[in-house]
Amino acid sequence: MPAGDDGWNWKFTDPAEREYETLQPHEQECIVSKLDEIITDQWRDPDDYLEPLTGAPHSKLPVGAFRLGCNAIKADQILWVYTIEKRQGAYKPGDD
């Protein structure tokens, strides 16, 4: 995964990598492009893009038709991607 200008990088966990591999090439490109955009943004930190997710240990990141479960680790400058789910099945009722 490419490093941003200020040293940020993004990585998939094994489950996210497996889900990513099942996607169509245009869906993969959409996700990778957004992740690259986030880590290279000179005005905002990656965690500025994340939205809280009730009842989950990570935050959500909307990317087109997908919702990614992510966490930005500032000390390591890594944006971890834990889950990749289509928007319609990404959350259970009551999730914010």
DOTIDREN-911254 format. One record per atom (N, C-alpha, C, O): residue number from 1; residue in one letter; chain; atom name; x negated, y, z. Coordinates in nm, 4 decimals. Atoms other than C-alpha are relative to their C-alpha. Last residue first. Example, Ala and Ser with C-alpha at 12.3 -4.5 7.8 and 13.67 -1.06 7.14 Angstrom:
2
   n res chain atom     east    north       up
   2   S     A    N   0.0820  -0.1190  -0.0060
   2   S     A   CA  -1.3670  -0.1060   0.7140
   2   S     A    C   0.0770   0.1090   0.0730
   2   S     A    O   0.0261   0.2198   0.0899
   1   A     A    N  -0.0890  -0.1190   0.0000
   1   A     A   CA  -1.2300  -0.4500   0.7800
   1   A     A    C  -0.0900   0.1200   0.0000
   1   A     A    O  -0.1936   0.1181   0.0665
//
This chain:
96
   n res chain atom     east    north       up
  96   D     A    N   0.0042  -0.1417   0.0405
  96   D     A   CA   2.5351   0.4680   1.3950
  96   D     A    C  -0.1033   0.0186  -0.1075
  96   D     A    O  -0.1229   0.1303  -0.1556
  95   D     A    N   0.1356  -0.0515   0.0150
  95   D     A   CA   2.6176   0.0987   1.4275
  95   D     A    C   0.0078   0.1447  -0.0463
  95   D     A    O   0.0910   0.1796  -0.1300
  94   G     A    N   0.0451  -0.0653  -0.1216
  94   G     A   CA   2.9728   0.0388   1.5514
  94   G     A    C  -0.1424   0.0508  -0.0071
  94   G     A    O  -0.1839   0.1286   0.0788
  93   P     A    N  -0.0884  -0.1063  -0.0491
  93   P     A   CA   3.0652  -0.2137   1.2863
  93   P     A    C  -0.0514   0.0570   0.1320
  93   P     A    O  -0.0937  -0.0173   0.2207
  92   K     A    N  -0.1204   0.0578  -0.0589
  92   K     A   CA   2.7566  -0.4118   1.1768
  92   K     A    C   0.0898   0.1148   0.0455
  92   K     A    O   0.0404   0.2254   0.0674
  91   Y     A    N  -0.0347  -0.0270  -0.1387
  91   Y     A   CA   2.5026  -0.2595   0.9480
  91   Y     A    C   0.1265  -0.0719   0.0414
  91   Y     A    O   0.2129  -0.1048  -0.0399
  90   A     A    N   0.1126  -0.0349  -0.0857
  90   A     A   CA   2.3088  -0.3368   0.6309
  90   A     A    C   0.0359   0.0102   0.1476
  90   A     A    O  -0.0477  -0.0181   0.2334
  89   G     A    N   0.0148   0.1043  -0.1007
  89   G     A   CA   2.5710  -0.5284   0.4389
  89   G     A    C  -0.1050   0.0311   0.1041
  89   G     A    O  -0.1453  -0.0560   0.1812
  88   Q     A    N  -0.1296   0.0523  -0.0418
  88   Q     A   CA   2.7115  -0.2484   0.2201
  88   Q     A    C  -0.0116  -0.1094   0.1058
  88   Q     A    O   0.0853  -0.1338   0.1777
  87   R     A    N  -0.0766  -0.0894  -0.0868
  87   R     A   CA   2.3762  -0.0662   0.2150
  87   R     A    C   0.1294  -0.0627   0.0497
  87   R     A    O   0.1609  -0.0503   0.1681
  86   K     A    N  -0.0917  -0.0800   0.0814
  86   K     A   CA   2.1749  -0.3542   0.0723
  86   K     A    C   0.0903   0.0784   0.0944
  86   K     A    O   0.1275   0.0291   0.2008
  85   E     A    N  -0.1354   0.0519   0.0193
  85   E     A   CA   1.9164  -0.4677   0.3235
  85   E     A    C   0.0787   0.0927  -0.0909
  85   E     A    O   0.0600   0.2144  -0.0895
  84   I     A    N  -0.0520  -0.0633   0.1211
  84   I     A   CA   1.5409  -0.4352   0.3637
  84   I     A    C   0.1362  -0.0628  -0.0251
  84   I     A    O   0.1467  -0.1834  -0.0477
  83   T     A    N  -0.1117   0.0624   0.0716
  83   T     A   CA   1.4014  -0.5095   0.7085
  83   T     A    C   0.0336   0.0806  -0.1246
  83   T     A    O   0.0113   0.2015  -0.1305
  82   Y     A    N  -0.0382   0.1265  -0.0629
  82   Y     A   CA   1.0869  -0.4481   0.9128
  82   Y     A    C   0.1083  -0.0740  -0.0770
  82   Y     A    O   0.1063  -0.1968  -0.0858
  81   V     A    N  -0.1318   0.0351   0.0526
  81   V     A   CA   0.9130  -0.1732   0.7124
  81   V     A    C   0.0325  -0.1390   0.0526
  81   V     A    O  -0.0342  -0.2363   0.0174
  80   W     A    N  -0.0342   0.1420   0.0113
  80   W     A   CA   0.6235  -0.0315   0.9122
  80   W     A    C   0.1412  -0.0162  -0.0532
  80   W     A    O   0.2333   0.0525  -0.0092
  79   L     A    N  -0.1459   0.0076   0.0071
  79   L     A   CA   0.5100   0.3259   0.8461
  79   L     A    C   0.0338  -0.1463  -0.0260
  79   L     A    O   0.0187  -0.1953  -0.1379
  78   I     A    N  -0.0622   0.1027   0.0838
  78   I     A   CA   0.1471   0.3202   0.9553
  78   I     A    C   0.1514   0.0114   0.0115
  78   I     A    O   0.2063   0.0182   0.1214
  77   Q     A    N  -0.0442  -0.0640   0.1241
  77   Q     A   CA  -0.0544   0.6136   1.0882
  77   Q     A    C   0.0521  -0.1034  -0.1005
  77   Q     A    O   0.0154  -0.1038  -0.2180
  76   D     A    N   0.0611   0.0780   0.1080
  76   D     A   CA  -0.2131   0.3899   1.3559
  76   D     A    C   0.0261   0.0608  -0.1372
  76   D     A    O  -0.0333   0.0183  -0.2363
  75   A     A    N   0.1380   0.0306  -0.0384
  75   A     A   CA  -0.1472   0.6305   1.6449
  75   A     A    C  -0.0747  -0.0739  -0.1108
  75   A     A    O  -0.1937  -0.0508  -0.1322
  74   K     A    N   0.0893  -0.1144   0.0207
  74   K     A   CA   0.1610   0.7691   1.4694
  74   K     A    C  -0.1456  -0.0330   0.0304
  74   K     A    O  -0.2352   0.0094  -0.0427
  73   I     A    N   0.0952   0.0083  -0.1108
  73   I     A   CA   0.3430   0.4364   1.4390
  73   I     A    C  -0.1057   0.1084  -0.0211
  73   I     A    O  -0.1972   0.0917  -0.1018
  72   A     A    N   0.1237  -0.0718   0.0302
  72   A     A   CA   0.6414   0.5087   1.2154
  72   A     A    C  -0.0886  -0.0008   0.1242
  72   A     A    O  -0.0526   0.0551   0.2277
  71   N     A    N   0.0546  -0.0649  -0.1176
  71   N     A   CA   0.9138   0.2443   1.2538
  71   N     A    C  -0.1314   0.0653  -0.0408
  71   N     A    O  -0.2165   0.0004  -0.1015
  70   C     A    N   0.1389  -0.0461  -0.0022
  70   C     A   CA   1.1377   0.1113   0.9817
  70   C     A    C  -0.0388   0.0560   0.1361
  70   C     A    O   0.0457   0.0867   0.2201
  69   G     A    N   0.0286  -0.0122  -0.1420
  69   G     A   CA   1.4571  -0.0822   0.9104
  69   G     A    C  -0.1479   0.0306   0.0138
  69   G     A    O  -0.2321  -0.0504  -0.0252
  68   L     A    N   0.1180   0.0670  -0.0505
  68   L     A   CA   1.5267  -0.0120   0.5453
  68   L     A    C  -0.0083   0.0219   0.1500
  68   L     A    O   0.0150   0.1327   0.1983
  67   R     A    N   0.0356  -0.0537  -0.1302
  67   R     A   CA   1.8699   0.0696   0.4114
  67   R     A    C  -0.1165  -0.0833   0.0499
  67   R     A    O  -0.1085  -0.2059   0.0579
  66   F     A    N   0.0573   0.0817  -0.1067
  66   F     A   CA   1.9297   0.0113   0.0447
  66   F     A    C  -0.0163   0.0788   0.1284
  66   F     A    O  -0.0214   0.2018   0.1289
  65   A     A    N  -0.1033   0.0937  -0.0437
  65   A     A   CA   2.1487   0.1475  -0.2363
  65   A     A    C  -0.0446  -0.0838   0.1189
  65   A     A    O   0.0271  -0.1749   0.1604
  64   G     A    N  -0.0945   0.0395   0.1037
  64   G     A   CA   1.9177   0.4471  -0.2785
  64   G     A    C   0.1095  -0.0877   0.0569
  64   G     A    O   0.1769  -0.0493   0.1524
  63   V     A    N   0.0724  -0.0037   0.1278
  63   V     A   CA   1.6644   0.4461   0.0038
  63   V     A    C   0.0953  -0.0505  -0.1073
  63   V     A    O   0.1107  -0.1714  -0.1248
  62   P     A    N  -0.0807   0.0199   0.1197
  62   P     A   CA   1.8134   0.5246   0.3460
  62   P     A    C  -0.0863   0.0160  -0.1254
  62   P     A    O  -0.1591   0.1141  -0.1405
  61   L     A    N   0.0448  -0.0879   0.1066
  61   L     A   CA   1.5608   0.4774   0.6270
  61   L     A    C   0.0856  -0.0271  -0.1220
  61   L     A    O   0.0741  -0.1341  -0.1818
  60   K     A    N  -0.0404   0.0331   0.1367
  60   K     A   CA   1.6832   0.3284   0.9504
  60   K     A    C  -0.0518   0.1062  -0.0961
  60   K     A    O  -0.0672   0.2233  -0.0615
  59   S     A    N  -0.0884  -0.0996   0.0612
  59   S     A   CA   1.5126   0.3303   1.2884
  59   S     A    C   0.0382  -0.0443  -0.1402
  59   S     A    O  -0.0134  -0.1434  -0.1920
  58   H     A    N   0.0596  -0.0811   0.1057
  58   H     A   CA   1.3620   0.0485   1.4935
  58   H     A    C   0.1043   0.0987  -0.0531
  58   H     A    O   0.2200   0.0973  -0.0110
  57   P     A    N   0.1291  -0.0509  -0.0466
  57   P     A   CA   1.4304  -0.1375   1.8187
  57   P     A    C  -0.0709   0.0871  -0.1040
  57   P     A    O  -0.1806   0.1371  -0.0789
  56   A     A    N   0.1116   0.0621   0.0719
  56   A     A   CA   1.7977  -0.1700   1.7245
  56   A     A    C  -0.1314   0.0597   0.0503
  56   A     A    O  -0.1351   0.1758   0.0910
  55   G     A    N   0.0148   0.1417  -0.0317
  55   G     A   CA   2.1089  -0.1101   1.9345
  55   G     A    C  -0.1121  -0.0707  -0.0730
  55   G     A    O  -0.1188  -0.1936  -0.0699
  54   T     A    N  -0.0477   0.0458  -0.1298
  54   T     A   CA   2.2016   0.2213   1.7757
  54   T     A    C  -0.0193  -0.1503   0.0152
  54   T     A    O   0.0182  -0.2281  -0.0725
  53   L     A    N  -0.0919   0.1108   0.0240
  53   L     A   CA   1.9907   0.3108   1.4718
  53   L     A    C   0.0371  -0.0591   0.1352
  53   L     A    O  -0.0471  -0.1178   0.2031
  52   P     A    N  -0.0204   0.0962  -0.1082
  52   P     A   CA   1.8165   0.6465   1.4838
  52   P     A    C   0.1021  -0.1066  -0.0390
  52   P     A    O   0.1962  -0.0801  -0.1139
  51   E     A    N  -0.1210  -0.0307  -0.0753
  51   E     A   CA   1.7346   0.8060   1.1468
  51   E     A    C   0.0177  -0.1048   0.1088
  51   E     A    O  -0.0078  -0.2229   0.0852
  50   L     A    N  -0.0716   0.1115  -0.0622
  50   L     A   CA   1.3890   0.8074   0.9904
  50   L     A    C   0.1189   0.0487   0.0811
  50   L     A    O   0.1152   0.1558   0.1417
  49   Y     A    N  -0.0952   0.0573   0.0960
  49   Y     A   CA   1.2679   1.0756   0.7487
  49   Y     A    C   0.0900  -0.1068   0.0641
  49   Y     A    O   0.1940  -0.1423   0.0087
  48   D     A    N  -0.1028  -0.1014   0.0255
  48   D     A   CA   1.0960   1.2843   1.0185
  48   D     A    C   0.1079  -0.0506  -0.0955
  48   D     A    O   0.2188   0.0026  -0.0971
  47   D     A    N  -0.1111   0.0212  -0.0938
  47   D     A   CA   0.9133   0.9649   1.1245
  47   D     A    C   0.1088   0.1066  -0.0129
  47   D     A    O   0.2190   0.0879   0.0385
  46   P     A    N  -0.0920   0.1086   0.0364
  46   P     A   CA   0.7100   0.9849   0.8031
  46   P     A    C   0.1166  -0.0178   0.0969
  46   P     A    O   0.2280  -0.0484   0.0543
  45   D     A    N   0.0530   0.1297  -0.0409
  45   D     A   CA   0.5655   1.3250   0.8994
  45   D     A    C   0.0992  -0.1085  -0.0390
  45   D     A    O   0.2186  -0.0809  -0.0503
  44   R     A    N  -0.0742   0.0773  -0.1009
  44   R     A   CA   0.6858   1.6244   0.7002
  44   R     A    C  -0.0741  -0.1287   0.0319
  44   R     A    O  -0.1359  -0.1895  -0.0555
  43   W     A    N  -0.0742  -0.0865  -0.0916
  43   W     A   CA   0.5198   1.9063   0.5042
  43   W     A    C   0.0695  -0.0748   0.1126
  43   W     A    O   0.1029  -0.0151   0.2150
  42   Q     A    N   0.0909  -0.0850  -0.0769
  42   Q     A   CA   0.2419   1.7294   0.3113
  42   Q     A    C   0.0710   0.0840   0.1061
  42   Q     A    O   0.0054   0.1427   0.1921
  41   D     A    N  -0.0644  -0.1298  -0.0219
  41   D     A   CA   0.4659   1.4456   0.1971
  41   D     A    C  -0.0896   0.0854   0.0897
  41   D     A    O  -0.1182   0.0486   0.2037
  40   T     A    N   0.0821  -0.1048   0.0613
  40   T     A   CA   0.2284   1.1654   0.0914
  40   T     A    C   0.0602   0.1393   0.0160
  40   T     A    O   0.0035   0.2366  -0.0336
  39   I     A    N   0.1329  -0.0046  -0.0631
  39   I     A   CA   0.3627   0.8985   0.3284
  39   I     A    C  -0.0908   0.1068  -0.0607
  39   I     A    O  -0.1951   0.1389  -0.0037
  38   I     A    N  -0.0047  -0.0316  -0.1428
  38   I     A   CA   0.7237   0.9733   0.2383
  38   I     A    C  -0.1398   0.0128   0.0592
  38   I     A    O  -0.1667   0.1068   0.1340
  37   E     A    N  -0.0371  -0.1408  -0.0150
  37   E     A   CA   0.6753   0.9849  -0.1385
  37   E     A    C  -0.0053   0.0423   0.1465
  37   E     A    O  -0.0534   0.1509   0.1787
  36   D     A    N   0.1169  -0.0789   0.0397
  36   D     A   CA   0.4922   0.6510  -0.1333
  36   D     A    C   0.0259   0.1494   0.0175
  36   D     A    O  -0.0608   0.2234   0.0640
  35   L     A    N   0.0997   0.0167  -0.1058
  35   L     A   CA   0.7789   0.4940   0.0631
  35   L     A    C  -0.1258   0.0808  -0.0311
  35   L     A    O  -0.1821   0.1447   0.0578
  34   K     A    N  -0.0435  -0.0771  -0.1168
  34   K     A   CA   1.0314   0.6413  -0.1808
  34   K     A    C  -0.1014  -0.0104   0.1132
  34   K     A    O  -0.1329   0.0897   0.1776
  33   S     A    N   0.0112  -0.1430   0.0311
  33   S     A   CA   0.8414   0.5157  -0.4859
  33   S     A    C   0.0380   0.0862   0.1199
  33   S     A    O  -0.0293   0.1847   0.1500
  32   V     A    N   0.1418  -0.0363  -0.0051
  32   V     A   CA   0.7995   0.1697  -0.3321
  32   V     A    C  -0.0192   0.1491  -0.0262
  32   V     A    O  -0.0993   0.2140   0.0410
  31   I     A    N   0.0464   0.0079  -0.1386
  31   I     A   CA   1.1727   0.1390  -0.2628
  31   I     A    C  -0.1447   0.0460   0.0115
  31   I     A    O  -0.1772   0.1277   0.0977
  30   C     A    N  -0.0710  -0.1025  -0.0768
  30   C     A   CA   1.2873   0.2575  -0.6058
  30   C     A    C  -0.0524   0.0052   0.1438
  30   C     A    O  -0.0777   0.1130   0.1975
  29   E     A    N   0.0615  -0.1287   0.0340
  29   E     A   CA   1.0219   0.0448  -0.7776
  29   E     A    C   0.0643   0.1142   0.0776
  29   E     A    O  -0.0053   0.2058   0.1213
  28   Q     A    N   0.1314  -0.0044  -0.0640
  28   Q     A   CA   1.1427  -0.2676  -0.5963
  28   Q     A    C  -0.0662   0.1357  -0.0235
  28   Q     A    O  -0.1221   0.1952   0.0686
  27   E     A    N  -0.0279  -0.0201  -0.1426
  27   E     A   CA   1.4997  -0.1958  -0.7041
  27   E     A    C  -0.1309   0.0088   0.0781
  27   E     A    O  -0.1448   0.0919   0.1679
  26   H     A    N  -0.0387  -0.1406  -0.0165
  26   H     A   CA   1.3864  -0.1496  -1.0671
  26   H     A    C   0.0333   0.0322   0.1460
  26   H     A    O   0.0122   0.1448   0.1908
  25   P     A    N   0.1126  -0.0936   0.0130
  25   P     A   CA   1.1948  -0.4797  -1.0489
  25   P     A    C   0.0382   0.1472   0.0181
  25   P     A    O  -0.0369   0.2224   0.0803
  24   Q     A    N   0.0286  -0.0269   0.1404
  24   Q     A   CA   1.4997  -0.6727  -0.9175
  24   Q     A    C  -0.1151   0.1019  -0.0094
  24   Q     A    O  -0.1335   0.1820   0.0822
  23   L     A    N  -0.0647  -0.1125   0.0674
  23   L     A   CA   1.4838  -0.7750  -0.5532
  23   L     A    C  -0.0396   0.0085  -0.1471
  23   L     A    O  -0.1429  -0.0439  -0.1888
  22   T     A    N  -0.1252   0.0466   0.0617
  22   T     A   CA   1.3970  -1.1197  -0.4149
  22   T     A    C   0.0691   0.1088  -0.0820
  22   T     A    O   0.1643   0.0804  -0.1546
  21   E     A    N   0.0302   0.0876   0.1138
  21   E     A   CA   1.0305  -1.0244  -0.3502
  21   E     A    C   0.1260  -0.0507  -0.0701
  21   E     A    O   0.1187  -0.0919  -0.1859
  20   Y     A    N   0.0457  -0.0834   0.1114
  20   Y     A   CA   1.1414  -0.7358  -0.1277
  20   Y     A    C  -0.0226  -0.0845  -0.1253
  20   Y     A    O   0.0130  -0.0430  -0.2356
  19   E     A    N  -0.1197  -0.0626   0.0560
  19   E     A   CA   1.3321  -0.9771   0.0977
  19   E     A    C  -0.0358   0.0848  -0.1218
  19   E     A    O   0.0360   0.0833  -0.2218
  18   R     A    N  -0.0801   0.1057   0.0633
  18   R     A   CA   1.0198  -1.1883   0.1507
  18   R     A    C   0.1257   0.0575  -0.0643
  18   R     A    O   0.1613   0.0183  -0.1754
  17   E     A    N   0.0690   0.0386   0.1238
  17   E     A   CA   0.8089  -0.8779   0.2141
  17   E     A    C   0.0787  -0.1075  -0.0745
  17   E     A    O   0.0919  -0.1023  -0.1968
  16   A     A    N  -0.0287  -0.1055   0.0978
  16   A     A   CA   1.0629  -0.7524   0.4687
  16   A     A    C  -0.0653  -0.0321  -0.1341
  16   A     A    O  -0.0067  -0.0069  -0.2393
  15   P     A    N  -0.1403   0.0092   0.0440
  15   P     A   CA   1.0473  -1.0857   0.6547
  15   P     A    C   0.0362   0.1061  -0.1044
  15   P     A    O   0.1088   0.0766  -0.1993
  14   D     A    N  -0.0242   0.1193   0.0823
  14   D     A   CA   0.6627  -1.0808   0.6502
  14   D     A    C   0.1466  -0.0127  -0.0429
  14   D     A    O   0.1723  -0.0381  -0.1606
  13   T     A    N   0.0161   0.1193  -0.0817
  13   T     A   CA   0.6409  -0.7212   0.7767
  13   T     A    C   0.0274  -0.1198  -0.0909
  13   T     A    O   0.0754  -0.1024  -0.2029
  12   F     A    N  -0.1141   0.0878  -0.0242
  12   F     A   CA   0.5990  -0.4639   0.5029
  12   F     A    C  -0.0370  -0.1040   0.1049
  12   F     A    O  -0.1499  -0.1529   0.1070
  11   K     A    N   0.0186   0.1445   0.0093
  11   K     A   CA   0.3347  -0.1926   0.5228
  11   K     A    C   0.1328  -0.0704   0.0241
  11   K     A    O   0.2165  -0.0240   0.1015
  10   W     A    N  -0.1206   0.0773  -0.0323
  10   W     A   CA   0.3141   0.1822   0.4760
  10   W     A    C  -0.0292  -0.1468  -0.0224
  10   W     A    O  -0.1103  -0.1839  -0.1073
   9   N     A    N  -0.0158   0.1158   0.0861
   9   N     A   CA   0.0092   0.4099   0.4949
   9   N     A    C   0.1336  -0.0643   0.0341
   9   N     A    O   0.1905  -0.0348   0.1392
   8   W     A    N  -0.1134   0.0887  -0.0235
   8   W     A   CA  -0.0609   0.7509   0.6453
   8   W     A    C   0.0034  -0.1108  -0.1040
   8   W     A    O  -0.0395  -0.0920  -0.2178
   7   G     A    N   0.0357   0.1297  -0.0548
   7   G     A   CA  -0.4142   0.8889   0.6098
   7   G     A    C   0.1152  -0.0935   0.0294
   7   G     A    O   0.0917  -0.2078   0.0686
   6   D     A    N   0.0427  -0.0155  -0.1386
   6   D     A   CA  -0.3402   1.2592   0.5661
   6   D     A    C  -0.0264  -0.1339   0.0674
   6   D     A    O  -0.0360  -0.1406   0.1899
   5   D     A    N   0.1105  -0.0949  -0.0095
   5   D     A   CA  -0.3348   1.2381   0.1880
   5   D     A    C  -0.0515   0.0149   0.1423
   5   D     A    O  -0.1712   0.0347   0.1633
   4   G     A    N  -0.0351  -0.1384   0.0254
   4   G     A   CA  -0.1167   0.9280   0.1987
   4   G     A    C  -0.1212   0.0899   0.0176
   4   G     A    O  -0.2257   0.0455   0.0651
   3   A     A    N   0.0107  -0.0890  -0.1150
   3   A     A   CA  -0.2590   0.5806   0.1761
   3   A     A    C   0.0392   0.1406  -0.0413
   3   A     A    O   0.0081   0.1854  -0.1517
   2   P     A    N   0.0847  -0.1181   0.0119
   2   P     A   CA  -0.1367   0.3416  -0.0872
   2   P     A    C  -0.0003   0.0831   0.1268
   2   P     A    O   0.0971   0.0862   0.2021
   1   M     A    N  -0.0832  -0.1167   0.0000
   1   M     A   CA   0.0000   0.0000   0.0000
   1   M     A    C  -0.0884   0.1241   0.0000
   1   M     A    O  -0.1899   0.1276   0.0696
//
